[in-house]
């Protein structure tokens, strides 16, 4: 199951985006997509239309787009994680309310080529699954792995 978490400008300004990402990763959830973008704030349109002074109106128009960090997560308990993050960070984040809304929001902000599916470990990325082979290589240096692969002719050209 997927969910969308949006770090709003206040969280970005507080320098807490890294903390949010760390918290997501510590739950075991996988980050399938992440990007920074300017997001339109639809509700500000009402204030723009009500504002008579052109200087204030210009400032509001400039504020229509705000920076945000968008994070797509995948987890068996994505909805619960979303709710927990919303409780902790309150108005500093937006989270998907349920799986249907998450699907809509993810499609709204991310193209298909911006969402990645991969295994939990680098070993799964390389070997296709977590295996004894991966665990054997996990503590070796890149040079040691390259040497062993060449010697055993594991990867054939």
Secondary structure, DSSP 8 states (H G I E B T S, - for coil): -EEEEEE-HHHHHTT-HHHHHHHHHHTT-EEEEEEEEEEE-TTHHHHHHH---HHHHHHHHHTTEEEEEEEEEE-TTHHHHHHHHHHHHGGGEEE-SSHHHHHHHHHHH--GGG-----SSHHHHHHSS--HHHHHHTTS-HHHHHHHHHHHT-S--
